[in-house]
Amino acid sequence: EHFLATSGHGVSYLWNINTEKCISLEGHTGPVISCCFSPINGSYALTGSIDKTVILWNISTKSIIRRIVCSEIVNCVSWSSNNKYISIAMDNKRCYVWEVDEDLTLKKIRSEE
């Protein structure tokens, strides 16, 4: 019932398909270039930006749960199909994999070039 769009000015837009209402998710200081929903129930979303941060959002409350500060520009964020891992690809040609616990605690577990 929702879709998420990125923008060039640090804001992501959460659109409700049924009501056609749009809500701004503000938290980045640079253009947002990647976004995705959690695959299990869509209750959470990730956004990645050239401001070198990834934000984990609670879609129900439209609030920031976690902010990951990265060392490089974030090119892509994704969620594993089982909802247990997220990956972050950055400008330094590295991909970082984070484990997502049930309480939404993130733990970096792997880095690949």
Biopython code that builds the backbone (N, CA, C, O; Angstrom):
import numpy as np
from Bio.PDB.StructureBuilder import StructureBuilder

atoms = [
    (1, "GLU", "N", (0.797, -1.208, 0.000)),
    (1, "GLU", "CA", (0.000, 0.000, 0.000)),
    (1, "GLU", "C", (0.837, 1.269, 0.000)),
    (1, "GLU", "O", (0.292, 2.367, -0.105)),
    (2, "HIS", "N", (2.181, 1.133, 0.119)),
    (2, "HIS", "CA", (3.080, 2.284, 0.072)),
    (2, "HIS", "C", (4.146, 2.076, -0.998)),
    (2, "HIS", "O", (4.457, 0.947, -1.376)),
    (3, "PHE", "N", (4.689, 3.169, -1.469)),
    (3, "PHE", "CA", (5.945, 3.089, -2.192)),
    (3, "PHE", "C", (6.815, 4.257, -1.769)),
    (3, "PHE", "O", (6.330, 5.278, -1.283)),
    (4, "LEU", "N", (8.110, 4.078, -1.967)),
    (4, "LEU", "CA", (9.099, 5.027, -1.472)),
    (4, "LEU", "C", (9.905, 5.553, -2.647)),
    (4, "LEU", "O", (10.363, 4.786, -3.494)),
    (5, "ALA", "N", (10.072, 6.865, -2.690)),
    (5, "ALA", "CA", (10.850, 7.495, -3.765)),
    (5, "ALA", "C", (11.961, 8.341, -3.154)),
    (5, "ALA", "O", (11.789, 8.931, -2.087)),
    (6, "THR", "N", (13.099, 8.396, -3.838)),
    (6, "THR", "CA", (14.220, 9.194, -3.362)),
    (6, "THR", "C", (14.206, 10.557, -4.034)),
    (6, "THR", "O", (13.471, 10.783, -4.996)),
    (7, "SER", "N", (15.029, 11.465, -3.514)),
    (7, "SER", "CA", (15.100, 12.804, -4.100)),
    (7, "SER", "C", (16.526, 13.328, -4.072)),
    (7, "SER", "O", (17.403, 12.773, -3.411)),
    (8, "GLY", "N", (16.729, 14.395, -4.797)),
    (8, "GLY", "CA", (18.047, 15.004, -4.866)),
    (8, "GLY", "C", (18.312, 16.022, -3.787)),
    (8, "GLY", "O", (19.346, 16.690, -3.818)),
    (9, "HIS", "N", (17.405, 16.166, -2.824)),
    (9, "HIS", "CA", (17.616, 17.169, -1.781)),
    (9, "HIS", "C", (17.434, 16.621, -0.365)),
    (9, "HIS", "O", (16.919, 17.316, 0.510)),
    (10, "GLY", "N", (17.858, 15.374, -0.142)),
    (10, "GLY", "CA", (17.931, 14.833, 1.205)),
    (10, "GLY", "C", (16.634, 14.321, 1.793)),
    (10, "GLY", "O", (16.590, 13.964, 2.971)),
    (11, "VAL", "N", (15.583, 14.276, 1.001)),
    (11, "VAL", "CA", (14.271, 13.846, 1.491)),
    (11, "VAL", "C", (13.830, 12.634, 0.685)),
    (11, "VAL", "O", (14.040, 12.573, -0.526)),
    (12, "SER", "N", (13.216, 11.665, 1.368)),
    (12, "SER", "CA", (12.548, 10.554, 0.692)),
    (12, "SER", "C", (11.056, 10.764, 0.846)),
    (12, "SER", "O", (10.596, 11.372, 1.812)),
    (13, "TYR", "N", (10.308, 10.256, -0.117)),
    (13, "TYR", "CA", (8.861, 10.458, -0.098)),
    (13, "TYR", "C", (8.152, 9.121, -0.005)),
    (13, "TYR", "O", (8.360, 8.227, -0.825)),
    (14, "LEU", "N", (7.306, 9.001, 1.016)),
    (14, "LEU", "CA", (6.517, 7.806, 1.246)),
    (14, "LEU", "C", (5.096, 8.075, 0.768)),
    (14, "LEU", "O", (4.380, 8.898, 1.338)),
    (15, "TRP", "N", (4.705, 7.378, -0.272)),
    (15, "TRP", "CA", (3.385, 7.567, -0.870)),
    (15, "TRP", "C", (2.457, 6.439, -0.445)),
    (15, "TRP", "O", (2.819, 5.265, -0.523)),
    (16, "ASN", "N", (1.266, 6.798, 0.001)),
    (16, "ASN", "CA", (0.226, 5.818, 0.300)),
    (16, "ASN", "C", (-0.612, 5.658, -0.961)),
    (16, "ASN", "O", (-1.253, 6.610, -1.404)),
    (17, "ILE", "N", (-0.612, 4.494, -1.526)),
    (17, "ILE", "CA", (-1.308, 4.251, -2.785)),
    (17, "ILE", "C", (-2.818, 4.400, -2.629)),
    (17, "ILE", "O", (-3.484, 4.897, -3.537)),
    (18, "ASN", "N", (-3.372, 3.975, -1.483)),
    (18, "ASN", "CA", (-4.824, 4.028, -1.284)),
    (18, "ASN", "C", (-5.343, 5.449, -1.085)),
    (18, "ASN", "O", (-6.381, 5.816, -1.635)),
    (19, "THR", "N", (-4.625, 6.243, -0.305)),
    (19, "THR", "CA", (-5.099, 7.601, -0.001)),
    (19, "THR", "C", (-4.476, 8.659, -0.906)),
    (19, "THR", "O", (-4.923, 9.805, -0.931)),
    (20, "GLU", "N", (-3.436, 8.265, -1.652)),
    (20, "GLU", "CA", (-2.691, 9.174, -2.515)),
    (20, "GLU", "C", (-2.023, 10.301, -1.736)),
    (20, "GLU", "O", (-1.736, 11.361, -2.293)),
    (21, "LYS", "N", (-1.775, 10.072, -0.433)),
    (21, "LYS", "CA", (-1.071, 11.062, 0.381)),
    (21, "LYS", "C", (0.418, 10.771, 0.357)),
    (21, "LYS", "O", (0.846, 9.619, 0.284)),
    (22, "CYS", "N", (1.189, 11.835, 0.421)),
    (22, "CYS", "CA", (2.636, 11.735, 0.410)),
    (22, "CYS", "C", (3.186, 12.336, 1.698)),
    (22, "CYS", "O", (2.794, 13.426, 2.114)),
    (23, "ILE", "N", (4.105, 11.597, 2.319)),
    (23, "ILE", "CA", (4.737, 12.055, 3.551)),
    (23, "ILE", "C", (6.239, 12.138, 3.301)),
    (23, "ILE", "O", (6.823, 11.235, 2.700)),
    (24, "SER", "N", (6.854, 13.202, 3.754)),
    (24, "SER", "CA", (8.298, 13.375, 3.620)),
    (24, "SER", "C", (9.019, 12.694, 4.772)),
    (24, "SER", "O", (8.635, 12.844, 5.932)),
    (25, "LEU", "N", (10.062, 11.948, 4.445)),
    (25, "LEU", "CA", (10.953, 11.367, 5.442)),
    (25, "LEU", "C", (12.248, 12.157, 5.370)),
    (25, "LEU", "O", (13.050, 11.981, 4.453)),
    (26, "GLU", "N", (12.441, 13.028, 6.348)),
    (26, "GLU", "CA", (13.603, 13.906, 6.343)),
    (26, "GLU", "C", (14.641, 13.428, 7.351)),
    (26, "GLU", "O", (14.316, 13.146, 8.504)),
    (27, "GLY", "N", (15.892, 13.339, 6.905)),
    (27, "GLY", "CA", (16.933, 12.891, 7.804)),
    (27, "GLY", "C", (18.312, 12.927, 7.185)),
    (27, "GLY", "O", (19.318, 12.887, 7.893)),
    (28, "HIS", "N", (18.366, 13.003, 5.858)),
    (28, "HIS", "CA", (19.646, 13.080, 5.164)),
    (28, "HIS", "C", (20.000, 14.538, 4.876)),
    (28, "HIS", "O", (19.122, 15.395, 4.775)),
    (29, "THR", "N", (21.294, 14.804, 4.746)),
    (29, "THR", "CA", (21.745, 16.162, 4.409)),
    (29, "THR", "C", (22.187, 16.283, 2.963)),
    (29, "THR", "O", (22.555, 17.368, 2.514)),
    (30, "GLY", "N", (22.154, 15.179, 2.233)),
    (30, "GLY", "CA", (22.516, 15.177, 0.819)),
    (30, "GLY", "C", (21.510, 14.363, 0.035)),
    (30, "GLY", "O", (20.620, 13.749, 0.625)),
    (31, "PRO", "N", (21.631, 14.344, -1.285)),
    (31, "PRO", "CA", (20.711, 13.582, -2.120)),
    (31, "PRO", "C", (20.606, 12.111, -1.698)),
    (31, "PRO", "O", (21.607, 11.465, -1.389)),
    (32, "VAL", "N", (19.391, 11.612, -1.692)),
    (32, "VAL", "CA", (19.128, 10.205, -1.378)),
    (32, "VAL", "C", (19.116, 9.456, -2.706)),
    (32, "VAL", "O", (18.348, 9.798, -3.605)),
    (33, "ILE", "N", (19.959, 8.443, -2.832)),
    (33, "ILE", "CA", (20.066, 7.772, -4.123)),
    (33, "ILE", "C", (19.646, 6.308, -4.100)),
    (33, "ILE", "O", (19.646, 5.652, -5.142)),
    (34, "SER", "N", (19.290, 5.787, -2.932)),
    (34, "SER", "CA", (18.849, 4.399, -2.870)),
    (34, "SER", "C", (17.852, 4.221, -1.736)),
    (34, "SER", "O", (17.956, 4.864, -0.691)),
    (35, "CYS", "N", (16.884, 3.337, -1.958)),
    (35, "CYS", "CA", (15.913, 3.038, -0.908)),
    (35, "CYS", "C", (15.323, 1.650, -1.128)),
    (35, "CYS", "O", (15.323, 1.134, -2.246)),
    (36, "CYS", "N", (14.823, 1.054, -0.054)),
    (36, "CYS", "CA", (14.138, -0.234, -0.156)),
    (36, "CYS", "C", (13.317, -0.476, 1.105)),
    (36, "CYS", "O", (13.614, 0.063, 2.171)),
    (37, "PHE", "N", (12.276, -1.301, 0.961)),
    (37, "PHE", "CA", (11.457, -1.731, 2.092)),
    (37, "PHE", "C", (11.969, -3.060, 2.623)),
    (37, "PHE", "O", (12.601, -3.824, 1.892)),
    (38, "SER", "N", (11.695, -3.340, 3.904)),
    (38, "SER", "CA", (11.963, -4.670, 4.427)),
    (38, "SER", "C", (11.012, -5.635, 3.726)),
    (38, "SER", "O", (9.834, -5.320, 3.557)),
    (39, "PRO", "N", (11.503, -6.810, 3.315)),
    (39, "PRO", "CA", (10.684, -7.688, 2.479)),
    (39, "PRO", "C", (9.589, -8.468, 3.201)),
    (39, "PRO", "O", (8.642, -8.920, 2.557)),
    (40, "ILE", "N", (9.689, -8.638, 4.501)),
    (40, "ILE", "CA", (8.727, -9.483, 5.193)),
    (40, "ILE", "C", (7.366, -8.814, 5.321)),
    (40, "ILE", "O", (6.357, -9.380, 4.900)),
    (41, "ASN", "N", (7.326, -7.632, 5.889)),
    (41, "ASN", "CA", (6.024, -6.987, 6.065)),
    (41, "ASN", "C", (6.020, -5.516, 5.660)),
    (41, "ASN", "O", (4.996, -4.844, 5.784)),
    (42, "GLY", "N", (7.134, -5.020, 5.186)),
    (42, "GLY", "CA", (7.199, -3.640, 4.734)),
    (42, "GLY", "C", (7.082, -2.605, 5.835)),
    (42, "GLY", "O", (6.806, -1.438, 5.556)),
    (43, "SER", "N", (7.286, -3.011, 7.084)),
    (43, "SER", "CA", (7.170, -2.083, 8.210)),
    (43, "SER", "C", (8.367, -1.154, 8.350)),
    (43, "SER", "O", (8.299, -0.133, 9.033)),
    (44, "TYR", "N", (9.466, -1.523, 7.692)),
    (44, "TYR", "CA", (10.692, -0.753, 7.808)),
    (44, "TYR", "C", (11.235, -0.450, 6.424)),
    (44, "TYR", "O", (10.917, -1.139, 5.454)),
    (45, "ALA", "N", (12.055, 0.584, 6.342)),
    (45, "ALA", "CA", (12.689, 0.945, 5.075)),
    (45, "ALA", "C", (14.104, 1.418, 5.337)),
    (45, "ALA", "O", (14.438, 1.844, 6.443)),
    (46, "LEU", "N", (14.926, 1.337, 4.312)),
    (46, "LEU", "CA", (16.290, 1.848, 4.339)),
    (46, "LEU", "C", (16.426, 2.922, 3.274)),
    (46, "LEU", "O", (15.858, 2.805, 2.188)),
    (47, "THR", "N", (17.182, 3.972, 3.588)),
    (47, "THR", "CA", (17.561, 4.961, 2.580)),
    (47, "THR", "C", (19.067, 5.191, 2.674)),
    (47, "THR", "O", (19.639, 5.184, 3.764)),
    (48, "GLY", "N", (19.693, 5.392, 1.534)),
    (48, "GLY", "CA", (21.123, 5.650, 1.483)),
    (48, "GLY", "C", (21.390, 6.916, 0.705)),
    (48, "GLY", "O", (20.675, 7.226, -0.248)),
    (49, "SER", "N", (22.425, 7.659, 1.108)),
    (49, "SER", "CA", (22.638, 8.995, 0.567)),
    (49, "SER", "C", (24.108, 9.275, 0.269)),
    (49, "SER", "O", (25.010, 8.581, 0.740)),
    (50, "ILE", "N", (24.311, 10.325, -0.536)),
    (50, "ILE", "CA", (25.686, 10.774, -0.759)),
    (50, "ILE", "C", (26.242, 11.493, 0.468)),
    (50, "ILE", "O", (27.418, 11.854, 0.492)),
    (51, "ASP", "N", (25.403, 11.704, 1.494)),
    (51, "ASP", "CA", (25.899, 12.290, 2.748)),
    (51, "ASP", "C", (26.622, 11.254, 3.615)),
    (51, "ASP", "O", (26.986, 11.526, 4.759)),
    (52, "LYS", "N", (26.823, 10.060, 3.044)),
    (52, "LYS", "CA", (27.557, 8.964, 3.693)),
    (52, "LYS", "C", (26.792, 8.362, 4.868)),
    (52, "LYS", "O", (27.401, 7.886, 5.826)),
    (53, "THR", "N", (25.470, 8.381, 4.799)),
    (53, "THR", "CA", (24.672, 7.744, 5.847)),
    (53, "THR", "C", (23.606, 6.830, 5.246)),
    (53, "THR", "O", (23.158, 7.012, 4.114)),
    (54, "VAL", "N", (23.223, 5.844, 6.049)),
    (54, "VAL", "CA", (22.081, 4.976, 5.773)),
    (54, "VAL", "C", (21.126, 5.151, 6.941)),
    (54, "VAL", "O", (21.548, 5.152, 8.098)),
    (55, "ILE", "N", (19.846, 5.298, 6.644)),
    (55, "ILE", "CA", (18.852, 5.444, 7.707)),
    (55, "ILE", "C", (17.874, 4.284, 7.647)),
    (55, "ILE", "O", (17.346, 3.950, 6.586)),
    (56, "LEU", "N", (17.642, 3.676, 8.804)),
    (56, "LEU", "CA", (16.612, 2.651, 8.979)),
    (56, "LEU", "C", (15.379, 3.348, 9.530)),
    (56, "LEU", "O", (15.433, 3.955, 10.600)),
    (57, "TRP", "N", (14.262, 3.266, 8.802)),
    (57, "TRP", "CA", (13.029, 3.973, 9.145)),
    (57, "TRP", "C", (11.949, 3.031, 9.643)),
    (57, "TRP", "O", (11.839, 1.898, 9.174)),
    (58, "ASN", "N", (11.158, 3.497, 10.587)),
    (58, "ASN", "CA", (9.916, 2.837, 10.975)),
    (58, "ASN", "C", (8.822, 3.467, 10.119)),
    (58, "ASN", "O", (8.535, 4.655, 10.265)),
    (59, "ILE", "N", (8.215, 2.699, 9.240)),
    (59, "ILE", "CA", (7.224, 3.242, 8.323)),
    (59, "ILE", "C", (5.943, 3.643, 9.057)),
    (59, "ILE", "O", (5.315, 4.635, 8.687)),
    (60, "SER", "N", (5.549, 2.906, 10.071)),
    (60, "SER", "CA", (4.320, 3.230, 10.815)),
    (60, "SER", "C", (4.397, 4.591, 11.493)),
    (60, "SER", "O", (3.435, 5.358, 11.471)),
    (61, "THR", "N", (5.551, 4.889, 12.100)),
    (61, "THR", "CA", (5.688, 6.142, 12.847)),
    (61, "THR", "C", (6.417, 7.222, 12.044)),
    (61, "THR", "O", (6.511, 8.369, 12.483)),
    (62, "LYS", "N", (6.934, 6.850, 10.863)),
    (62, "LYS", "CA", (7.706, 7.777, 10.016)),
    (62, "LYS", "C", (8.912, 8.336, 10.756)),
    (62, "LYS", "O", (9.273, 9.500, 10.586)),
    (63, "SER", "N", (9.529, 7.496, 11.576)),
    (63, "SER", "CA", (10.642, 7.962, 12.410)),
    (63, "SER", "C", (11.918, 7.165, 12.130)),
    (63, "SER", "O", (11.881, 6.046, 11.618)),
    (64, "ILE", "N", (13.039, 7.780, 12.483)),
    (64, "ILE", "CA", (14.344, 7.140, 12.331)),
    (64, "ILE", "C", (14.569, 6.175, 13.491)),
    (64, "ILE", "O", (14.438, 6.544, 14.658)),
    (65, "ILE", "N", (14.909, 4.935, 13.149)),
    (65, "ILE", "CA", (15.249, 3.933, 14.160)),
    (65, "ILE", "C", (16.758, 3.924, 14.384)),
    (65, "ILE", "O", (17.225, 3.968, 15.522)),
    (66, "ARG", "N", (17.510, 3.867, 13.296)),
    (66, "ARG", "CA", (18.969, 3.840, 13.369)),
    (66, "ARG", "C", (19.550, 4.656, 12.218)),
    (66, "ARG", "O", (18.968, 4.747, 11.137)),
    (67, "ARG", "N", (20.698, 5.238, 12.479)),
    (67, "ARG", "CA", (21.469, 5.928, 11.435)),
    (67, "ARG", "C", (22.853, 5.289, 11.427)),
    (67, "ARG", "O", (23.520, 5.216, 12.459)),
    (68, "ILE", "N", (23.275, 4.831, 10.259)),
    (68, "ILE", "CA", (24.603, 4.250, 10.089)),
    (68, "ILE", "C", (25.459, 5.281, 9.356)),
    (68, "ILE", "O", (25.129, 5.699, 8.246)),
    (69, "VAL", "N", (26.540, 5.678, 9.975)),
    (69, "VAL", "CA", (27.464, 6.611, 9.351)),
    (69, "VAL", "C", (28.541, 5.794, 8.644)),
    (69, "VAL", "O", (29.211, 4.967, 9.262)),
    (70, "CYS", "N", (28.698, 6.032, 7.357)),
    (70, "CYS", "CA", (29.638, 5.280, 6.537)),
    (70, "CYS", "C", (30.845, 6.151, 6.189)),
    (70, "CYS", "O", (30.826, 7.367, 6.380)),
    (71, "SER", "N", (31.884, 5.512, 5.679)),
    (71, "SER", "CA", (33.103, 6.236, 5.341)),
    (71, "SER", "C", (33.087, 6.807, 3.930)),
    (71, "SER", "O", (33.930, 7.635, 3.584)),
    (72, "GLU", "N", (32.137, 6.369, 3.116)),
    (72, "GLU", "CA", (32.056, 6.800, 1.720)),
    (72, "GLU", "C", (30.599, 7.059, 1.342)),
    (72, "GLU", "O", (29.679, 6.752, 2.100)),
    (73, "ILE", "N", (30.414, 7.626, 0.159)),
    (73, "ILE", "CA", (29.072, 7.832, -0.381)),
    (73, "ILE", "C", (28.381, 6.483, -0.534)),
    (73, "ILE", "O", (28.990, 5.518, -0.997)),
    (74, "VAL", "N", (27.118, 6.414, -0.148)),
    (74, "VAL", "CA", (26.333, 5.187, -0.249)),
    (74, "VAL", "C", (25.670, 5.143, -1.622)),
    (74, "VAL", "O", (24.905, 6.037, -1.984)),
    (75, "ASN", "N", (25.975, 4.085, -2.382)),
    (75, "ASN", "CA", (25.414, 3.930, -3.721)),
    (75, "ASN", "C", (24.146, 3.093, -3.743)),
    (75, "ASN", "O", (23.256, 3.330, -4.560)),
    (76, "CYS", "N", (24.058, 2.108, -2.843)),
    (76, "CYS", "CA", (22.912, 1.207, -2.887)),
    (76, "CYS", "C", (22.698, 0.564, -1.521)),
    (76, "CYS", "O", (23.656, 0.219, -0.830)),
    (77, "VAL", "N", (21.440, 0.409, -1.143)),
    (77, "VAL", "CA", (21.076, -0.341, 0.061)),
    (77, "VAL", "C", (20.104, -1.438, -0.348)),
    (77, "VAL", "O", (19.306, -1.259, -1.268)),
    (78, "SER", "N", (20.175, -2.573, 0.338)),
    (78, "SER", "CA", (19.230, -3.652, 0.053)),
    (78, "SER", "C", (19.019, -4.494, 1.306)),
    (78, "SER", "O", (19.818, -4.475, 2.242)),
    (79, "TRP", "N", (17.926, -5.224, 1.287)),
    (79, "TRP", "CA", (17.537, -6.077, 2.400)),
    (79, "TRP", "C", (17.482, -7.508, 1.897)),
    (79, "TRP", "O", (17.005, -7.748, 0.787)),
    (80, "SER", "N", (17.955, -8.461, 2.682)),
    (80, "SER", "CA", (17.867, -9.863, 2.265)),
    (80, "SER", "C", (16.418, -10.315, 2.298)),
    (80, "SER", "O", (15.594, -9.740, 3.010)),
    (81, "SER", "N", (16.112, -11.347, 1.525)),
    (81, "SER", "CA", (14.728, -11.825, 1.425)),
    (81, "SER", "C", (14.195, -12.401, 2.735)),
    (81, "SER", "O", (12.982, -12.469, 2.930)),
    (82, "ASN", "N", (15.089, -12.817, 3.635)),
    (82, "ASN", "CA", (14.640, -13.349, 4.932)),
    (82, "ASN", "C", (14.588, -12.275, 6.018)),
    (82, "ASN", "O", (14.289, -12.574, 7.175)),
    (83, "ASN", "N", (14.878, -11.025, 5.648)),
    (83, "ASN", "CA", (14.775, -9.879, 6.566)),
    (83, "ASN", "C", (15.873, -9.845, 7.629)),
    (83, "ASN", "O", (15.800, -9.040, 8.557)),
    (84, "LYS", "N", (16.889, -10.706, 7.509)),
    (84, "LYS", "CA", (17.902, -10.801, 8.560)),
    (84, "LYS", "C", (19.166, -10.002, 8.284)),
    (84, "LYS", "O", (19.980, -9.802, 9.186)),
    (85, "TYR", "N", (19.343, -9.540, 7.044)),
    (85, "TYR", "CA", (20.566, -8.840, 6.685)),
    (85, "TYR", "C", (20.253, -7.637, 5.796)),
    (85, "TYR", "O", (19.289, -7.640, 5.031)),
    (86, "ILE", "N", (21.088, -6.616, 5.918)),
    (86, "ILE", "CA", (21.053, -5.519, 4.963)),
    (86, "ILE", "C", (22.448, -5.409, 4.357)),
    (86, "ILE", "O", (23.440, -5.775, 4.986)),
    (87, "SER", "N", (22.511, -4.907, 3.141)),
    (87, "SER", "CA", (23.813, -4.657, 2.528)),
    (87, "SER", "C", (23.884, -3.201, 2.112)),
    (87, "SER", "O", (22.885, -2.580, 1.750)),
    (88, "ILE", "N", (25.092, -2.684, 2.175)),
    (88, "ILE", "CA", (25.352, -1.292, 1.825)),
    (88, "ILE", "C", (26.536, -1.280, 0.865)),
    (88, "ILE", "O", (27.633, -1.710, 1.221)),
    (89, "ALA", "N", (26.315, -0.790, -0.352)),
    (89, "ALA", "CA", (27.401, -0.650, -1.327)),
    (89, "ALA", "C", (27.827, 0.810, -1.355)),
    (89, "ALA", "O", (26.994, 1.715, -1.395)),
    (90, "MET", "N", (29.151, 1.026, -1.333)),
    (90, "MET", "CA", (29.661, 2.393, -1.246)),
    (90, "MET", "C", (30.621, 2.714, -2.388)),
    (90, "MET", "O", (31.025, 1.837, -3.152)),
    (91, "ASP", "N", (30.971, 3.983, -2.479)),
    (91, "ASP", "CA", (31.848, 4.494, -3.535)),
    (91, "ASP", "C", (33.243, 3.870, -3.525)),
    (91, "ASP", "O", (33.925, 3.889, -4.549)),
    (92, "ASN", "N", (33.674, 3.329, -2.414)),
    (92, "ASN", "CA", (35.007, 2.730, -2.339)),
    (92, "ASN", "C", (35.025, 1.294, -2.872)),
    (92, "ASN", "O", (35.978, 0.551, -2.640)),
    (93, "LYS", "N", (33.963, 0.912, -3.588)),
    (93, "LYS", "CA", (33.821, -0.408, -4.207)),
    (93, "LYS", "C", (33.729, -1.521, -3.179)),
    (93, "LYS", "O", (34.086, -2.665, -3.460)),
    (94, "ARG", "N", (33.257, -1.189, -2.002)),
    (94, "ARG", "CA", (33.072, -2.194, -0.954)),
    (94, "ARG", "C", (31.590, -2.362, -0.670)),
    (94, "ARG", "O", (30.796, -1.431, -0.809)),
    (95, "CYS", "N", (31.244, -3.567, -0.273)),
    (95, "CYS", "CA", (29.870, -3.866, 0.125)),
    (95, "CYS", "C", (29.919, -4.377, 1.564)),
    (95, "CYS", "O", (30.653, -5.315, 1.877)),
    (96, "TYR", "N", (29.149, -3.765, 2.411)),
    (96, "TYR", "CA", (29.103, -4.150, 3.818)),
    (96, "TYR", "C", (27.790, -4.851, 4.094)),
    (96, "TYR", "O", (26.728, -4.402, 3.663)),
    (97, "VAL", "N", (27.871, -5.957, 4.818)),
    (97, "VAL", "CA", (26.676, -6.704, 5.199)),
    (97, "VAL", "C", (26.487, -6.562, 6.703)),
    (97, "VAL", "O", (27.418, -6.751, 7.487)),
    (98, "TRP", "N", (25.267, -6.226, 7.081)),
    (98, "TRP", "CA", (24.921, -6.042, 8.483)),
    (98, "TRP", "C", (23.823, -7.025, 8.859)),
    (98, "TRP", "O", (22.872, -7.234, 8.104)),
    (99, "GLU", "N", (23.967, -7.621, 10.028)),
    (99, "GLU", "CA", (22.917, -8.489, 10.560)),
    (99, "GLU", "C", (21.908, -7.623, 11.303)),
    (99, "GLU", "O", (22.280, -6.720, 12.053)),
    (100, "VAL", "N", (20.627, -7.910, 11.086)),
    (100, "VAL", "CA", (19.551, -7.173, 11.743)),
    (100, "VAL", "C", (18.900, -8.104, 12.766)),
    (100, "VAL", "O", (18.243, -9.075, 12.392)),
    (101, "ASP", "N", (19.081, -7.813, 14.048)),
    (101, "ASP", "CA", (18.472, -8.623, 15.098)),
    (101, "ASP", "C", (16.980, -8.330, 15.199)),
    (101, "ASP", "O", (16.488, -7.376, 14.596)),
    (102, "GLU", "N", (16.263, -9.151, 15.962)),
    (102, "GLU", "CA", (14.824, -8.960, 16.134)),
    (102, "GLU", "C", (14.485, -7.611, 16.749)),
    (102, "GLU", "O", (13.417, -7.061, 16.483)),
    (103, "ASP", "N", (15.385, -7.070, 17.571)),
    (103, "ASP", "CA", (15.135, -5.758, 18.178)),
    (103, "ASP", "C", (15.692, -4.624, 17.309)),
    (103, "ASP", "O", (15.817, -3.486, 17.760)),
    (104, "LEU", "N", (16.024, -4.957, 16.054)),
    (104, "LEU", "CA", (16.541, -4.007, 15.059)),
    (104, "LEU", "C", (17.922, -3.465, 15.396)),
    (104, "LEU", "O", (18.306, -2.392, 14.930)),
    (105, "THR", "N", (18.667, -4.209, 16.207)),
    (105, "THR", "CA", (20.067, -3.885, 16.442)),
    (105, "THR", "C", (20.858, -4.336, 15.220)),
    (105, "THR", "O", (20.644, -5.433, 14.705)),
    (106, "LEU", "N", (21.764, -3.492, 14.765)),
    (106, "LEU", "CA", (22.564, -3.816, 13.592)),
    (106, "LEU", "C", (23.975, -4.191, 14.012)),
    (106, "LEU", "O", (24.563, -3.560, 14.890)),
    (107, "LYS", "N", (24.517, -5.234, 13.368)),
    (107, "LYS", "CA", (25.878, -5.670, 13.657)),
    (107, "LYS", "C", (26.583, -5.916, 12.336)),
    (107, "LYS", "O", (26.140, -6.750, 11.547)),
    (108, "LYS", "N", (27.689, -5.195, 12.079)),
    (108, "LYS", "CA", (28.441, -5.404, 10.849)),
    (108, "LYS", "C", (29.109, -6.756, 10.910)),
    (108, "LYS", "O", (29.829, -7.057, 11.862)),
    (109, "ILE", "N", (28.872, -7.582, 9.890)),
    (109, "ILE", "CA", (29.441, -8.925, 9.925)),
    (109, "ILE", "C", (30.399, -9.214, 8.788)),
    (109, "ILE", "O", (31.164, -10.176, 8.851)),
    (110, "ARG", "N", (30.367, -8.369, 7.720)),
    (110, "ARG", "CA", (31.203, -8.718, 6.593)),
    (110, "ARG", "C", (31.456, -7.518, 5.687)),
    (110, "ARG", "O", (30.617, -6.627, 5.551)),
    (111, "SER", "N", (32.612, -7.520, 5.085)),
    (111, "SER", "CA", (32.973, -6.472, 4.128)),
    (111, "SER", "C", (33.654, -7.139, 2.949)),
    (111, "SER", "O", (34.579, -7.931, 3.132)),
    (112, "GLU", "N", (33.211, -6.831, 1.749)),
    (112, "GLU", "CA", (33.783, -7.420, 0.541)),
    (112, "GLU", "C", (34.123, -6.333, -0.455)),
    (112, "GLU", "O", (33.410, -5.335, -0.568)),
    (113, "GLU", "N", (35.211, -6.527, -1.174)),
    (113, "GLU", "CA", (35.541, -5.603, -2.266)),
    (113, "GLU", "C", (35.297, -6.302, -3.573)),
    (113, "GLU", "O", (35.508, -5.715, -4.635)),
]
sb = StructureBuilder()
sb.init_structure("model")
sb.init_model(0)
sb.init_chain("A")
sb.init_seg("    ")
for serial, (resi, resn, name, xyz) in enumerate(atoms, 1):
    if name == "N":
        sb.init_residue(resn, " ", resi, " ")
    sb.init_atom(name, np.array(xyz, "f"), 0.0, 1.0, " ", f" {name:<3s}", serial, name[0])
structure = sb.get_structure()
